[in-house]
Amino acid sequence: MGVELYLVRHAAAEERLGGRPDAERRLTAAGREDFAAGVRGLRALGLRPDRLLTSPLVRARETAGLLAAGLDGPEPELESALAPGGSAEELLESLRGAGERVALVGHQPDLGRLLLLAVAGRAGDGAPLKKGGAARVDFEGAPRPGAGALHWLLTPRQLRWLGRA
């Protein structure tokens, strides 16, 4: 039994302004609209997660909510390891037994590090993943470093285009 792992970076969020904690930044109206269009592209690609795990930060939770609504998918579950600065190694380990199709909503550079760990066996500086972009990594068995095969890595623009096609 293999695992399809979907990595989704949160959509465009408010700028960092003095006084407000980074964790409370919300999605912008344009970020919501663009991501909703991108979700149609993810749907066209056949994304139907069994589980949807999200960073506890507001912008990621909002992105996960849009993803769940657009895919008629499972309710998002908070995963503290997806918060900025989480360990890619621990997160990959925690995915064992999480389901056959798991979507993660998080942040850069952490998702990029997880992507590199999954396909190359080491986290490195992280692979590029734009705001609202997504990647699919397939594992033949349980997720482990270097055992993943990159199926696709798409920008938000590409996802929106797929959603219109």
C-alpha positions in Angstrom: 0.0 0.0 0.0 1.5 3.3 -1.1 1.0 6.9 0.0 0.2 9.9 -2.1 1.5 13.0 -0.3 0.3 16.4 -1.3 2.2 19.5 -0.1 0.2 22.7 -0.3 1.7 26.1 0.6 -0.7 28.6 2.1 -2.2 31.2 -0.2 -1.2 34.9 -0.2 -1.5 36.5 3.2 -1.5 39.9 4.8 1.9 41.6 5.1 3.7 41.5 8.4 2.8 44.6 10.3 4.3 45.8 13.5 2.3 44.8 16.6 0.4 41.8 15.2 1.9 38.3 15.7 2.9 36.5 12.5 0.7 33.6 13.5 -2.4 35.7 13.2 -1.9 36.9 9.6 -5.0 36.1 7.5 -5.3 35.5 3.8 -5.9 38.5 1.5 -9.1 38.7 -0.6 -6.9 38.1 -3.7 -5.2 35.2 -2.0 -8.5 33.6 -1.2 -9.8 34.1 -4.8 -6.7 32.9 -6.5 -6.4 29.8 -4.3 -10.1 28.9 -4.8 -9.4 28.9 -8.5 -6.3 26.8 -7.9 -8.3 24.3 -5.9 -10.3 23.6 -9.1 -7.1 22.7 -10.7 -6.2 20.3 -7.9 -9.7 18.8 -8.2 -9.1 18.3 -12.0 -5.8 16.5 -11.1 -7.9 14.1 -9.0 -6.8 15.2 -5.5 -9.1 13.5 -3.0 -7.3 13.3 0.3 -8.2 10.9 3.1 -6.7 13.3 5.6 -6.0 17.0 5.5 -3.4 18.2 8.0 -2.6 21.9 8.5 -0.3 24.2 10.3 -2.0 25.9 13.3 -1.2 29.4 11.9 -4.3 31.3 10.7 -3.3 31.7 7.0 -2.6 28.0 6.7 -5.9 27.0 8.5 -7.8 29.4 6.1 -6.1 27.8 3.1 -6.9 24.3 4.4 -10.5 25.3 4.8 -10.7 26.5 1.2 -9.1 23.3 0.1 -11.5 21.1 2.1 -14.5 23.0 0.8 -13.3 23.0 -2.8 -12.6 19.2 -2.8 -15.6 18.2 -0.7 -12.8 16.7 1.4 -12.2 15.8 5.1 -12.1 18.5 7.7 -8.7 20.0 8.3 -6.8 18.6 11.4 -4.2 20.8 13.2 -0.7 19.4 13.1 1.8 21.4 15.2 4.8 19.9 13.2 3.6 21.9 10.2 4.1 25.2 12.0 7.2 27.2 10.9 10.4 25.7 12.1 9.0 22.1 12.4 11.3 19.1 11.7 10.9 17.6 8.2 12.2 14.3 9.6 9.7 14.1 12.4 6.9 15.2 10.1 7.7 12.5 7.5 7.9 9.9 10.3 4.5 11.0 11.6 2.9 10.3 8.3 3.3 6.6 8.6 -0.2 5.2 9.0 -1.8 8.6 8.3 -3.7 7.4 5.3 -3.2 6.6 1.6 -3.8 10.2 0.4 -2.6 12.9 2.8 -2.6 16.6 2.1 -0.5 18.9 4.2 -0.9 22.7 4.3 2.0 24.6 5.6 4.8 27.1 5.0 8.1 27.7 3.2 10.9 26.8 3.6 9.6 23.9 5.6 7.5 22.3 2.9 10.3 22.6 0.5 12.6 20.9 3.0 10.1 18.1 3.4 9.8 17.7 -0.3 13.6 17.3 -0.7 13.8 15.0 2.2 11.1 12.8 0.7 12.6 12.5 -2.8 16.4 13.1 -2.2 16.8 11.7 1.3 18.0 15.0 2.8 16.2 18.2 3.6 18.7 20.7 2.2 17.7 24.3 1.6 14.3 23.4 0.3 12.6 23.1 -3.0 10.6 26.1 -4.4 6.9 26.1 -3.6 5.1 29.3 -4.3 2.2 30.7 -2.2 -0.8 28.7 -3.2 1.3 26.2 -5.1 1.3 22.4 -4.6 3.3 19.3 -5.1 2.6 15.5 -5.2 5.0 13.0 -3.9 4.3 9.2 -4.2 5.6 6.5 -1.9 5.4 2.8 -2.7 5.3 2.0 0.9 5.5 4.0 4.1 6.8 7.6 3.7 10.6 7.6 4.5 13.5 9.8 3.4 14.5 9.3 -0.2 11.7 6.9 -1.0 9.4 9.4 -2.6 8.9 10.0 -6.3 8.0 13.6 -7.3 4.8 13.2 -9.4 4.3 17.0 -10.0 5.2 20.4 -8.7 2.9 23.2 -9.8 2.7 26.9 -9.4 -0.6 28.7 -8.5 -0.8 30.0 -12.1 -0.6 26.5 -13.4 -3.2 25.2 -11.0 -5.6 28.0 -12.0 -5.0 27.2 -15.7 -5.8 23.5 -15.0 -9.0 24.6 -13.2 -10.2 26.5 -16.3 -9.2 23.7 -18.7 
